Amino acid sequence: MGTIEWDDSQWPLAYLITFRTYGTWLHGDERYSIDRHGKNIYGAPCIAPNEKLAKLMESQRGSAEFLLDGKQRAVVQKAIEDCCMLREWLLRAVNVRTNHVHATVSAMRKPEGVLNAFKANSTRYLREAQLVSDDQKVWSRGGSTRYLWKPNHVNIANDYVTNGQGDDLPDF
């Protein structure tokens, strides 16, 4: 009988981190969404499109949706790169879009801390560059943190981040 390889590392090889800009994906819109009140579990049902709910969410949004232009996207990418360099995390791929950010990163810590560091550092860099006001809401609450335990999962995530986001965006 062959030997079984067992990796008992407590840390995955990488995480796929995704977060959105403020107000760009509301509950009830046609893309479905995740309930933040305890139902964000793999395989749990999503909130289905519902025009009435979408309008209610839009009316309760504190400010207009926020989209990143070319300069802002470059600053966010630099903030994430610098965050990883400072903390000695391996940034494998990053793609900053107008309304969301994807990154694959290896870090020996919980992914929520990585996500929060990316958002905080990006906001600070945007404000220091005077590309957003001090009262501008930049990011939506939370984000997605997927664990990548196998090399092929890391490769698939890197390809998705790098090549699966549509055409390159202009710098406006």
C-alpha positions, 0 to 999 in steps of 0.5 A, spaced: 500 500 500 502 506 498 504 512 503 499 517 504 501 524 504 498 529 509 499 536 510 497 538 517 499 545 516 494 550 519 495 555 514 492 554 507 497 555 501 493 562 499 487 566 500 482 569 494 480 575 497 474 579 494 471 586 496 467 591 493 466 598 493 461 602 497 454 601 494 455 597 488 452 591 490 445 591 494 441 586 496 435 584 492 439 586 485 439 581 479 446 578 481 443 575 488 447 577 495 449 574 501 445 575 508 450 578 513 446 576 519 449 569 520 447 565 513 454 566 510 455 559 510 458 555 504 452 552 500 447 556 504 441 560 499 443 567 497 438 573 497 434 572 490 433 578 486 427 582 489 426 589 486 422 592 492 428 590 496 433 593 492 429 599 492 429 599 499 436 598 500 438 603 495 434 608 499 437 606 505 444 607 502 448 613 506 451 616 500 452 614 492 455 608 490 463 609 489 467 607 483 474 607 482 477 611 476 484 609 473 488 613 478 484 611 484 485 603 482 493 604 481 493 607 488 489 601 491 494 596 487 500 600 490 497 600 497 495 592 497 502 591 494 505 595 500 501 592 505 504 585 503 511 587 502 510 590 509 507 584 512 511 579 508 505 576 505 506 573 498 501 577 493 500 572 488 495 576 483 491 582 484 486 586 480 483 592 482 476 593 478 472 599 478 467 596 483 471 591 486 478 588 488 480 581 487 487 578 490 490 572 491 495 572 497 499 567 502 499 569 509 500 565 515 494 569 519 486 569 518 484 572 512 479 577 515 485 580 517 488 580 510 482 583 508 481 588 513 488 590 512 487 591 504 481 595 505 484 600 511 491 601 507 487 602 500 483 607 504 489 611 507 493 611 501 486 614 497 485 619 502 493 621 502 493 622 495 487 626 496 483 622 491 477 621 496 474 625 501 475 624 508 467 622 509 467 618 503 465 611 504 470 607 499 468 600 501 462 596 502 462 592 509 465 585 509 468 581 503 469 574 501 475 570 503 476 563 500 481 558 503 486 555 497 489 549 500 491 545 493 496 548 488 491 547 483 486 551 487 491 557 487 493 557 480 485 557 478 484 563 483 490 566 480 488 565 473 481 568 475 484 574 478 489 576 472 485 573 466 477 572 468 475 579 470 474 582 463 477 587 458 483 591 461 480 597 464 482 604 461 486 609 466 480 614 464 
